[in-house]
């Protein structure tokens, strides 16, 4: 409270303060205070004693503030400064500016608020040093980047584990040592135990197996895994299936776990046996001929479909014979197939003719893969009867030759646009003709094959004069 007659704080008015005290107050409440003119010239500089850049900013007096701003801060300053001047001192939002490096002074960020002082147009800019905030933001960004890298590495390791577990033929279970609970399994283990993943994960391993001897199942597995030589134990499921279990103990995140590998009683993966059965069934029942041929061209084995193509009585009739005896172009066909399969590992399709025991020739397409798992190189070939496809190709080729000659005759008499339109019609006609031929003149099936509605197909059939036969439609 001041003496009577003078301005007091309680009356809502600020008392008169000495200029030196005002300067000290401003320097204390702000890290940096700039008095600038309406043109942006720095008239005075006040800085907090604790502000580390005060020695460099003291030389700004008499210079334009724009000379000490970075390129990206200049348009921001111009817009906010003009807004403050046009508002005749009205409050505007604070602005964050970056001051450029100059000599020994490094670039530093500041947050300024604008205040009108006096009647001569001078403006007071109170600045707050944002370097501590910027440093904290940089630390947070660095921590976030490090965290993302850790997450990425974790996801990469998890993906590798999933791929490895899915690719291995040996059943694998991860079991907690404390509770005996299954926490993860691979498809091979699911196939061997004949259970789904949801039935295995979370289940107790001891409850699924009969306990051997006087120990509990987990104690037995731990004792075997902890021995120096390791080992395995024969177990039997409650359903009566016998397996060999090979445990390995390890520690992760402070908890001990068991890695249990499951094999059948002969020490092989049951999944391998199942796959062998499936491949054998495919070989015997496939509608396409399948043969295995040595590098010298001898037939090692052939399925029933190949015997039908060659009119052979039984498998022994072709086993040991040279494949060139059945190929239309003999050694020429065989050399082309083998050379391509050897160079690239596989040959997708090779069109030739297969000569049967009675001299009947059948057009075929042969797909070949080179197998290198055994000591000697073996070629697996899938031989497909291409009689129907050959008939369609012939029909389509005749149409194509006629129409393409008509297109070629247009050169010189029509523009390129007209010739391209004609070519499009030729291709469209060829596709419709082929689809109708493949579907045995079934217009409904042909429309579905071409992705057209039935009405659109009929329009195009009329356009190309293809409505000569009565369709045998099947709903």
WOHUVEN-V791873 format. One record per residue. N is the residue number from 1. RES is the residue in three letters. OMEGA is omega in radians with two decimals (* if undefined). D_CENTER is the distance of its C-alpha to the mean C-alpha in Angstrom with 1 decimal. Layout:
N:RES:OMEGA:D_CENTER  N:RES:OMEGA:D_CENTER
//
This chain:
1:UNK:3.11:74.3  2:UNK:-3.09:76.4  3:UNK:-3.09:80.1  4:UNK:3.14:81.3  5:UNK:3.11:81.1  6:UNK:3.13:78.0  7:UNK:-3.08:74.5  8:UNK:3.09:72.9  9:UNK:-3.06:69.4  10:UNK:3.13:70.6  11:UNK:3.11:71.7  12:UNK:-3.14:68.2  13:UNK:3.12:69.0  14:UNK:3.14:67.8  15:UNK:3.11:70.7  16:UNK:-3.12:71.5  17:UNK:3.14:69.6  18:UNK:-3.12:70.5  19:UNK:-3.13:68.3  20:UNK:3.14:67.7  21:UNK:3.10:66.5  22:UNK:3.13:64.2  23:UNK:-3.13:62.6  24:UNK:3.14:62.1  25:UNK:-3.12:60.6  26:UNK:-3.13:58.1  27:UNK:-3.14:57.2  28:UNK:-3.06:56.6  29:UNK:3.13:54.5  30:UNK:3.06:52.2  31:UNK:3.13:50.6  32:UNK:3.10:51.6  33:UNK:-3.13:54.0  34:UNK:2.99:54.6  35:UNK:-3.07:57.5  36:UNK:3.09:56.7  37:UNK:3.14:58.7  38:UNK:3.10:57.7  39:UNK:3.11:56.7  40:UNK:3.11:54.3  41:UNK:-3.14:56.7  42:UNK:3.14:56.6  43:UNK:-3.14:60.1  44:UNK:-3.11:59.7  45:UNK:3.02:57.3  46:UNK:-3.12:57.4  47:UNK:3.08:55.0  48:UNK:-3.14:54.7  49:UNK:-3.14:56.1  50:UNK:3.14:53.0  51:UNK:-3.00:50.8  52:UNK:-3.08:49.8  53:UNK:-3.02:49.8  54:UNK:-3.14:53.3  55:UNK:-3.12:54.9  56:UNK:-3.08:52.7  57:UNK:-3.12:52.9  58:UNK:-3.12:56.7  59:UNK:-3.11:57.0  60:UNK:-3.08:55.4  61:UNK:-3.13:58.7  62:UNK:3.14:59.9  63:UNK:3.11:56.5  64:UNK:3.14:54.1  65:UNK:-3.13:51.2  66:UNK:-3.13:48.9  67:UNK:-3.07:49.5  68:UNK:3.10:47.8  69:UNK:3.08:44.6  70:UNK:-3.05:41.3  71:UNK:-3.09:40.1  72:UNK:-3.12:37.6  73:UNK:-3.08:40.4  74:UNK:3.14:43.1  75:UNK:3.10:42.1  76:UNK:3.14:41.5  77:UNK:-3.11:45.0  78:UNK:-3.11:46.7  79:UNK:-3.09:45.4  80:UNK:3.13:46.3  81:UNK:3.10:49.6  82:UNK:3.11:50.7  83:UNK:3.14:49.8  84:UNK:-3.13:52.0  85:UNK:3.14:54.8  86:UNK:3.14:54.7  87:UNK:3.10:54.8  88:UNK:3.07:58.0  89:UNK:3.12:56.9  90:UNK:-3.10:54.9  91:UNK:3.04:52.1  92:UNK:-3.13:48.7  93:UNK:3.06:45.4  94:UNK:-3.08:45.0  95:UNK:3.09:42.9  96:UNK:-3.10:40.7  97:UNK:3.06:41.6  98:UNK:3.08:40.7  99:UNK:-3.05:43.8  100:UNK:3.09:43.4  101:UNK:-3.10:44.2  102:UNK:-3.13:47.7  103:UNK:3.13:49.2  104:UNK:-3.10:48.8  105:UNK:3.12:47.4  106:UNK:3.07:43.6  107:UNK:-3.14:41.6  108:UNK:-3.12:41.7  109:UNK:3.10:40.7  110:UNK:3.05:43.4  111:UNK:-3.03:43.6  112:UNK:2.93:46.8  113:UNK:-3.05:48.9  114:UNK:-3.14:51.7  115:UNK:3.10:55.3  116:UNK:3.10:58.5  117:UNK:3.08:61.5  118:UNK:-3.10:65.0  119:UNK:-3.11:66.3  120:UNK:3.09:65.7  121:UNK:3.14:62.1  122:UNK:-3.11:60.6  123:UNK:3.11:57.3  124:UNK:3.09:56.1  125:UNK:3.13:52.5  126:UNK:-3.05:51.6  127:UNK:3.08:48.6  128:UNK:-3.12:46.4  129:UNK:-3.12:44.7  130:UNK:-3.13:40.9  131:UNK:3.08:40.2  132:UNK:3.11:40.0  133:UNK:3.14:37.5  134:UNK:3.11:35.5  135:UNK:3.11:35.5  136:UNK:3.10:34.4  137:UNK:3.11:31.6  138:UNK:3.09:30.5  139:UNK:3.11:30.8  140:UNK:3.12:28.7  141:UNK:3.11:26.0  142:UNK:3.11:26.1  143:UNK:3.12:26.0  144:UNK:3.12:23.0  145:UNK:3.11:21.1  146:UNK:3.13:22.3  147:UNK:3.11:21.2  148:UNK:3.09:17.6  149:UNK:3.10:17.6  150:UNK:3.10:19.0  151:UNK:3.14:16.4  152:UNK:3.10:13.6  153:UNK:3.12:15.6  154:UNK:3.11:16.3  155:UNK:3.13:12.7  156:UNK:3.12:12.2  157:UNK:3.13:15.5  158:UNK:3.11:14.8  159:UNK:3.11:11.7  160:UNK:3.13:14.0  161:UNK:-3.13:16.7  162:UNK:3.14:15.0  163:UNK:3.14:14.1  164:UNK:-3.13:17.6  165:UNK:3.13:19.3  166:UNK:-3.07:17.8  167:UNK:-3.08:18.7  168:UNK:3.14:22.2  169:UNK:-3.10:25.1  170:UNK:3.12:27.2  171:UNK:-3.08:27.2  172:UNK:3.08:26.3  173:UNK:2.98:27.4  174:UNK:-3.02:27.2  175:UNK:3.06:30.5  176:UNK:-3.11:32.1  177:UNK:-3.06:35.4  178:UNK:-3.06:37.2  179:UNK:-3.08:36.6  180:UNK:-3.07:35.4  181:UNK:3.10:32.5  182:UNK:-3.11:29.4  183:UNK:3.12:26.4  184:UNK:3.13:23.7  185:UNK:3.11:23.7  186:UNK:-3.11:21.8  187:UNK:3.14:22.0  188:UNK:3.11:24.9  189:UNK:3.10:27.0  190:UNK:-3.14:26.5  191:UNK:-3.10:27.7  192:UNK:-3.14:30.6  193:UNK:3.11:31.8  194:UNK:3.13:31.2  195:UNK:3.07:29.7  196:UNK:-3.12:26.6  197:UNK:3.14:24.3  198:UNK:3.11:26.0  199:UNK:-3.10:29.3  200:UNK:-3.09:28.6  201:UNK:-3.12:26.8  202:UNK:3.14:29.6  203:UNK:3.11:32.3  204:UNK:-3.08:35.1  205:UNK:-3.10:35.1  206:UNK:-3.13:38.9  207:UNK:-3.14:39.4  208:UNK:-3.06:37.5  209:UNK:3.01:39.5  210:UNK:-3.06:43.3  211:UNK:3.12:44.5  212:UNK:3.03:46.2  213:UNK:-3.06:49.4  214:UNK:-3.10:50.6  215:UNK:2.98:47.4  216:UNK:-3.09:44.6  217:UNK:-3.11:41.4  218:UNK:3.10:39.6  219:UNK:3.12:42.6  220:UNK:3.14:42.7  221:UNK:3.13:39.1  222:UNK:-3.13:39.6  223:UNK:3.13:42.8  224:UNK:-3.11:41.3  225:UNK:-3.09:38.2  226:UNK:3.12:40.4  227:UNK:-3.06:42.8  228:UNK:-3.10:42.6  229:UNK:-3.09:42.3  230:UNK:3.13:39.7  231:UNK:-3.12:40.2  232:UNK:-3.10:39.3  233:UNK:3.08:41.0  234:UNK:-3.11:41.6  235:UNK:3.12:40.7  236:UNK:3.12:41.2  237:UNK:3.13:39.4  238:UNK:3.07:41.5  239:UNK:3.08:40.9  240:UNK:3.14:42.6  241:UNK:-3.07:39.7  242:UNK:3.12:40.3  243:UNK:2.97:37.6  244:UNK:-3.10:37.6  245:UNK:3.12:35.8  246:UNK:-3.07:35.0  247:UNK:3.01:34.5  248:UNK:-3.11:33.2  249:UNK:3.08:33.9  250:UNK:-3.11:31.8  251:UNK:3.09:31.6  252:UNK:-3.12:28.8  253:UNK:3.07:29.3  254:UNK:-3.11:33.0  255:UNK:3.11:32.8  256:UNK:-3.13:33.6  257:UNK:3.10:31.5  258:UNK:2.97:31.9  259:UNK:-3.07:29.5  260:UNK:3.08:31.0  261:UNK:-3.04:30.4  262:UNK:3.07:31.8  263:UNK:3.06:33.5  264:UNK:-3.03:36.2  265:UNK:3.09:39.8  266:UNK:3.12:39.5  267:UNK:3.13:36.7  268:UNK:3.13:34.1  269:UNK:3.09:31.0  270:UNK:3.14:31.8  271:UNK:3.11:28.3  272:UNK:3.11:29.4  273:UNK:3.13:32.5  274:UNK:3.13:30.8  275:UNK:3.10:28.5  276:UNK:3.12:31.6  277:UNK:-3.13:33.3  278:UNK:3.13:30.6  279:UNK:3.10:30.5  280:UNK:3.10:34.3  281:UNK:3.10:34.4  282:UNK:-3.13:32.1  283:UNK:-3.06:34.3  284:UNK:-2.99:37.5  285:UNK:-3.11:36.6  286:UNK:3.08:34.4  287:UNK:3.08:35.9  288:UNK:3.11:34.9  289:UNK:3.11:36.8  290:UNK:3.11:35.1  291:UNK:3.03:36.8  292:UNK:-2.99:36.3  293:UNK:3.07:38.1  294:UNK:-3.13:39.1  295:UNK:3.13:38.9  296:UNK:3.09:42.6  297:UNK:-3.14:42.0  298:UNK:3.11:43.5  299:UNK:-3.13:42.1  300:UNK:3.09:41.2  301:UNK:-3.12:40.5  302:UNK:-3.14:40.1  303:UNK:-3.07:39.4  304:UNK:-3.13:41.7  305:UNK:3.10:39.9  306:UNK:3.11:40.7  307:UNK:3.10:44.2  308:UNK:3.13:44.6  309:UNK:-3.08:43.5  310:UNK:-3.12:46.0  311:UNK:3.11:48.7  312:UNK:-3.07:48.9  313:UNK:-3.12:50.9  314:UNK:-3.05:48.8  315:UNK:-3.13:46.2  316:UNK:-3.13:48.9  317:UNK:-3.13:50.0  318:UNK:-3.11:46.9  319:UNK:-3.13:45.9  320:UNK:3.11:46.9  321:UNK:-3.13:47.6  322:UNK:-3.09:46.0  323:UNK:-3.11:43.3  324:UNK:3.10:45.0  325:UNK:-3.07:47.8  326:UNK:-3.10:45.6  327:UNK:-3.08:43.9  328:UNK:-3.14:45.5  329:UNK:3.00:45.4  330:UNK:-3.06:45.8  331:UNK:3.11:44.7  332:UNK:3.09:43.3  333:UNK:-3.06:40.6  334:UNK:-3.13:40.0  335:UNK:3.11:39.7  336:UNK:-3.12:37.2  337:UNK:-3.07:35.0  338:UNK:-3.12:35.3  339:UNK:3.12:34.9  340:UNK:3.13:31.6  341:UNK:3.12:30.2  342:UNK:-3.08:31.3  343:UNK:-3.05:29.9  344:UNK:-3.12:26.3  345:UNK:-3.14:26.2  346:UNK:3.03:26.4  347:UNK:-2.96:28.1  348:UNK:-3.09:26.7  349:UNK:3.04:30.0  350:UNK:-3.08:33.6  351:UNK:3.09:36.3  352:UNK:3.11:39.8  353:UNK:3.13:42.7  354:UNK:-3.12:43.5  355:UNK:-3.12:47.2  356:UNK:-3.12:48.4  357:UNK:-3.12:51.4  358:UNK:3.11:53.6  359:UNK:3.13:52.5  360:UNK:-3.14:50.4  361:UNK:-3.14:47.5  362:UNK:3.06:44.3  363:UNK:-3.10:41.4  364:UNK:2.99:38.2  365:UNK:-3.04:34.7  366:UNK:3.00:33.5  367:UNK:-3.01:30.0  368:UNK:3.04:30.1  369:UNK:3.13:28.1  370:UNK:3.14:29.4  371:UNK:-3.08:29.6  372:UNK:-3.10:30.3  373:UNK:-3.11:30.4  374:UNK:-3.12:34.2  375:UNK:-3.13:36.8  376:UNK:3.13:37.3  377:UNK:3.14:34.9  378:UNK:3.11:34.6  379:UNK:3.06:33.3  380:UNK:-3.08:32.1  381:UNK:3.03:32.9  382:UNK:-3.05:32.3  383:UNK:-3.07:35.2  384:UNK:3.09:35.0  385:UNK:-3.09:38.1  386:UNK:-3.08:37.7  387:UNK:-3.10:41.1  388:UNK:3.12:40.1  389:UNK:3.12:37.4  390:UNK:3.13:40.1  391:UNK:3.14:42.5  392:UNK:-3.13:40.0  393:UNK:-3.14:39.2  394:UNK:-3.13:43.0  395:UNK:-3.11:43.7  396:UNK:-3.11:40.9  397:UNK:3.13:41.9  398:UNK:3.14:45.5  399:UNK:-3.09:44.5  400:UNK:-3.12:42.2  401:UNK:-3.13:45.0  402:UNK:-3.09:47.6  403:UNK:-3.14:45.4  404:UNK:3.08:44.1  405:UNK:3.12:47.7  406:UNK:3.10:48.5  407:UNK:-3.13:45.7  408:UNK:-3.14:46.9  409:UNK:-3.14:50.4  410:UNK:-3.11:49.2  411:UNK:-3.11:48.6  412:UNK:-3.14:51.4  413:UNK:3.12:52.5  414:UNK:3.13:49.5  415:UNK:3.12:47.0  416:UNK:3.14:43.5  417:UNK:3.12:42.3  418:UNK:3.13:44.6  419:UNK:3.12:43.6  420:UNK:3.11:39.8  421:UNK:3.11:40.7  422:UNK:3.12:42.7  423:UNK:3.10:39.9  424:UNK:3.10:37.6  425:UNK:-3.14:40.3  426:UNK:-3.13:40.5  427:UNK:3.14:36.8  428:UNK:3.12:36.9  429:UNK:-3.14:40.0  430:UNK:-3.14:38.6  431:UNK:3.13:35.5  432:UNK:3.13:37.8  433:UNK:3.14:40.3  434:UNK:-3.14:37.6  435:UNK:3.12:36.2  436:UNK:3.14:39.7  437:UNK:-3.13:40.6  438:UNK:-3.11:37.5  439:UNK:3.13:38.3  440:UNK:3.09:42.0  441:UNK:3.08:43.0  442:UNK:-3.03:41.3  443:UNK:3.14:40.8  444:UNK:3.14:38.7  445:UNK:3.13:36.2  446:UNK:3.12:36.2  447:UNK:3.11:35.5  448:UNK:3.14:32.4  449:UNK:-3.12:31.2  450:UNK:-3.11:31.6  451:UNK:-3.13:30.2  452:UNK:2.97:33.6  453:UNK:-3.14:36.1  454:UNK:3.14:39.3  455:UNK:-3.14:41.4  456:UNK:3.13:39.3  457:UNK:3.13:39.5  458:UNK:3.11:43.3  459:UNK:-3.11:43.6  460:UNK:3.08:41.9  461:UNK:3.08:44.0  462:UNK:-3.11:47.1  463:UNK:-3.08:46.0  464:UNK:3.08:45.7  465:UNK:-3.13:48.7  466:UNK:-3.13:46.8  467:UNK:-3.10:48.5  468:UNK:-3.13:51.1  469:UNK:3.06:50.3  470:UNK:-3.11:50.4  471:UNK:3.04:46.9  472:UNK:-3.04:46.5  473:UNK:3.07:44.1  474:UNK:-3.13:42.6  475:UNK:*:41.3
//
